[in-house]
Amino acid sequence: MKYVCVHGHFYQPPRENPWMDRVRREPSAAPYHDWNERITAECYGPNAHARILDASGRIAKILSTYAHMSFNMGPTLLSWLESQAPATYGAVVAADAESAARFGGHGSAMAQGYNHVILPLADDRDRRTQVAWGVADFKHRFGRSPEGMWLPETAVDTPTLEALAAAGIAFTVLAPRQAARVRAPGAGVWKDVKDGAVDTTRSYKVSLPSGRSIAVFFYDGPVSQAVAFEGLLTRGEHLAGRLKAAFPPDSGPGALAHVATDGESYGHHHRFGEMALAWALDELSRCAEVRLTNYAQHLALFPPAWEAEVVENSSWSCAHGVERWRSDCGCHTGGRAGWTQAWRAPLRGALDRLRDASRQVFEEKARGLFKDPWAARDAYVGVLLGRTKAAADRFLAEHAARPLSGQDEVLALRLMELERHAMLMYTSCGWFFNDLAGLETVQVLRYAARVLELARQVGGPDLSGPFLAKLREARSNVEEEGDGAAVFQRHAETARVTFLAASARHGARSLSRENPKVTHYGLWELTQEDVRRLRRGEARMSVGLLSVASTATRAATQAAYCYVLDGGPLPVGAAGLFKGMKAYEQMAWETTNLFSQGDAEGLRRALEKHFPEGPDVRRQLDEEDERHAAEGLLEGAAAESEAALAALYERQAPLLRALARRGIRAPRALSAAAEFALNGKVARLLAAPAPDLSAVEGVLDELKAEAVRLDEEALAYSLGRLLRRLAETVSEHPGDPRAAAALADAAALAHRRAPGADLWSAQNDVYKAVTKLLPERRALAAKGDSDAAAWCLSLEAAAAQLNIKV
């Protein structure tokens, strides 16, 4: 028997703001909030529920490609999915368990170095921690030890393989050009294969200087290239055929045809690529000629008999080894004529300076706090996986050299965060793309800014001088961006979110809503100690006192704020360090009195006096927070406008209908009121807990009768949300015929009225019900169960409307 394996490397760099641990809006990912969200919609989610269509275009099968292939998903991506796309995250974790049942007890998931550092360019300490954190993250998520580990960019050298073997990793996957030479079992002579001539249909044993060894699979280069760049994903038949034809004529039993590409090829880089992959995997799983497998199972069935040596300092994405991450080697992702990547070397040089200097600070300040500071750093991943007080307490109890005071705890946790960010700033994407001022490079500079700040906060010197001096040697290809120091100050320093920024956001939002006693903004926990909210006509004021604490470092302080909305488009005010109750009460008394008197000039002077930092909300709020604040402030006005337009429409509805019957166009003001009122009514009806679909149909007919424009996009969105909700109800209550009937009615309405509705989630749930629940309910119906019979009829009707073959 011959075997086939498809590997997907699913990865996104850490994108979180270093001061918040939250991804900010990335305009280049529009219409999505950020690139993680966009690629989840295009790739990570669809691969968990990939469609296979029949000849008439109906959904014949939905399967998880993850459960049928080999894959790795980086820890930073999994962390984001867990909080922001939990359904997809759960599907990925479940797929590993499903694959273990399919592949002889060997799960398909592989671990990965924690934040995608190029390990041959890391020093020994960082290399060990990156591997240790990757293993710990994997165990936490998948509930088992990893058998294999994917190397970032498959970048390899002997120390990296030693680190993997020392961590108990059995195998890794490399590109064929990374094989230096091989030796047959029992042969004394090595064969040079640096030209890519390695036989990729077997695994190889790499013996290491320590006496350990590790297995290596070299993937099929030409077929992988065809998947990623040559259109092989246009049809699943083509992919399956190419994989079955990938075996050399003389390959024997146990031969393995396997490809490895970026997982984003399947849906993001190539639209519907996940469908081609699903079709191919399904076809191969039923093929008598070959058997689907994953690397771990194949290694267990066929341990390596041949030996190999690797090309030192090599990778899959740089023809020059690992130069892409430290020099202007010529590898890049495009850009304008004349652009260079000469900025790469000084960027790495600047970060190396900062790493070495901050490490001295770490070792000096950690001495006496921790039993073994470096062992503590390796274990700190346990805190990151929980971000709870209990996790931090356990960590400190285990690794502290002595009982710690509250200040000691803050220092200890800041030191760990210092080291974490000193590794995050080496994320490989910082060098991969074409310019110093690009999104990913700016991100690593933001991590560097956080390192500089933490070094000062733990009592170390200002390390910015040597760092910026080296960074000035780097220049952006975009003339107006300037040198590296200018890029750092413009894009990295300005991303800082202090406790005052968190307090400012809280205060500005409190103008339009009453905040809970305890709220969170990124890593900041804000407790409302006092608040005074006033109104004078349409004008509003909010004055408050907050306790603010970092959930990462336990650093805590208090802040006062005062914000006013009085005629301007945005609130005016400030947040400042709490200076004692007497000062706070004086500020609150003075500002509230001046506001009540309508003394705008006096209030401005009072804000300047009590908040010398400057009475301007925009000094503390970024663009995204400004938008949220404005939306909150507009909620009341929007509700009033909606009510006024609805009332106007109700008064004029008979006239509008009469005009429409006679083909007379209504005045724009009246048609606008009707459009707003009727489309809003549709949205409210569909959002109701038990929506009246006949009433929705009535309003839609009314829109047509009165020649009023239907907001088709809003209708499709509302119906998509309703279908998802009703399909979830059917899954949760499989014995309720009313739930199935409601779903069938809503699916029919969507089919008739909103062909653009998002059916994806509903289709997933209904397909699951069709395959898992329908056979059992049909059996009950055959025995005379009328409820089961009604449920079956409704589910079949819903499936038909959702284009699912039953």
Stockholm file with secondary structure:
# STOCKHOLM 1.0

chainA/1-806         MKYVCVHGHFYQPPRENPWMDRVRREPSAAPYHDWNERITAECYGPNAHARILDASGRIAKILSTYAHMSFNMGPTLLSWLESQAPATYGAVVAADAESAARFGGHGSAMAQGYNHVILPLADDRDRRTQVAWGVADFKHRFGRSPEGMWLPETAVDTPTLEALAAAGIAFTVLAPRQAARVRAPGAGVWKDVKDGAVDTTRSYKVSLPSGRSIAVFFYDGPVSQAVAFEGLLTRGEHLAGRLKAAFPPDSGPGALAHVATDGESYGHHHRFGEMALAWALDELSRCAEVRLTNYAQHLALFPPAWEAEVVENSSWSCAHGVERWRSDCGCHTGGRAGWTQAWRAPLRGALDRLRDASRQVFEEKARGLFKDPWAARDAYVGVLLGRTKAAADRFLAEHAARPLSGQDEVLALRLMELERHAMLMYTSCGWFFNDLAGLETVQVLRYAARVLELARQVGGPDLSGPFLAKLREARSNVEEEGDGAAVFQRHAETARVTFLAASARHGARSLSRENPKVTHYGLWELTQEDVRRLRRGEARMSVGLLSVASTATRAATQAAYCYVLDGGPLPVGAAGLFKGMKAYEQMAWETTNLFSQGDAEGLRRALEKHFPEGPDVRRQLDEEDERHAAEGLLEGAAAESEAALAALYERQAPLLRALARRGIRAPRALSAAAEFALNGKVARLLAAPAPDLSAVEGVLDELKAEAVRLDEEALAYSLGRLLRRLAETVSEHPGDPRAAAALADAAALAHRRAPGADLWSAQNDVYKAVTKLLPERRALAAKGDSDAAAWCLSLEAAAAQLNIKV
#=GR chainA/1-806 SS CEEEEEEEEECCCCCEETTTTEECCCGGGTTSSSHHHHHIIIIIHHHHTEEEECTTSCEEEEECSGGGSEEEECHHHHHHHHHHCHHHHHHHHHHHHHHHHHTTTCCSEEEECTTCBCGGGSCHHHHHHHHHHHHHHHHHHHSSCCSBEECGGGCBCHHHHHHHHHTTCCEEEECGGGEEEEECTTCCSCEECTTTTCCTTSEEEEECTTSCEEEEEECCHHHHHHHHHSSGGGCHHHHHHHHHTCSCTTCCTTCEEEEEEEGGGBTTTBTTHHHHHHHHHHHHHTCSSEEECCHHHHHHHSCCCEEEEECTTBCSSCTTSSGGGTSCCSCCCCCSTTCCCTTHHHHHHHHHHHHHHHHHHHHHHHBTTBSSHHHHHHHTHHHHTTCSHHHHHHHHHHHBSSCCCHHHHHHHHHHHHHHHHHHHTTBTHHHHSSCTTSHHHHHHHHHHHHHHHHHHHTTCCCCHHHHHHHHTTCBCSSGGGCBHHHHIIIIIGGGCCCHHHHHHHHHHHTTTSCCCSEEEETTEEEEEEEEEEEEETTEEEEEEEEEEEETTTCCEEEEEEEEEESSSSSCEEEEEECCCHHHHHHHHHHHHHHHHHTCHHHHHHHHHHHCTTCSCGGGTCCHHHHHHHHHHHHHHHHHHHHHHHHHHHHHHHHHHHHHHHTTCCCCHHHHHHHHHHHHHHHHHHHHSSSCCHHHHHHHHHHHHHTTCCCCHHHHHHHHHHHHHHHHHHHHHCTTCHHHHHHHHHHHHHHHHHCTTCCCHHHHHHHHHIIIIIHHHHHHHHHTTCHHHHHHHHHHHHHHHHTTBCC
#=GC SS_cons         CEEEEEEEEECCCCCEETTTTEECCCGGGTTSSSHHHHHIIIIIHHHHTEEEECTTSCEEEEECSGGGSEEEECHHHHHHHHHHCHHHHHHHHHHHHHHHHHTTTCCSEEEECTTCBCGGGSCHHHHHHHHHHHHHHHHHHHSSCCSBEECGGGCBCHHHHHHHHHTTCCEEEECGGGEEEEECTTCCSCEECTTTTCCTTSEEEEECTTSCEEEEEECCHHHHHHHHHSSGGGCHHHHHHHHHTCSCTTCCTTCEEEEEEEGGGBTTTBTTHHHHHHHHHHHHHTCSSEEECCHHHHHHHSCCCEEEEECTTBCSSCTTSSGGGTSCCSCCCCCSTTCCCTTHHHHHHHHHHHHHHHHHHHHHHHBTTBSSHHHHHHHTHHHHTTCSHHHHHHHHHHHBSSCCCHHHHHHHHHHHHHHHHHHHTTBTHHHHSSCTTSHHHHHHHHHHHHHHHHHHHTTCCCCHHHHHHHHTTCBCSSGGGCBHHHHIIIIIGGGCCCHHHHHHHHHHHTTTSCCCSEEEETTEEEEEEEEEEEEETTEEEEEEEEEEEETTTCCEEEEEEEEEESSSSSCEEEEEECCCHHHHHHHHHHHHHHHHHTCHHHHHHHHHHHCTTCSCGGGTCCHHHHHHHHHHHHHHHHHHHHHHHHHHHHHHHHHHHHHHHTTCCCCHHHHHHHHHHHHHHHHHHHHSSSCCHHHHHHHHHHHHHTTCCCCHHHHHHHHHHHHHHHHHHHHHCTTCHHHHHHHHHHHHHHHHHCTTCCCHHHHHHHHHIIIIIHHHHHHHHHTTCHHHHHHHHHHHHHHHHTTBCC
//
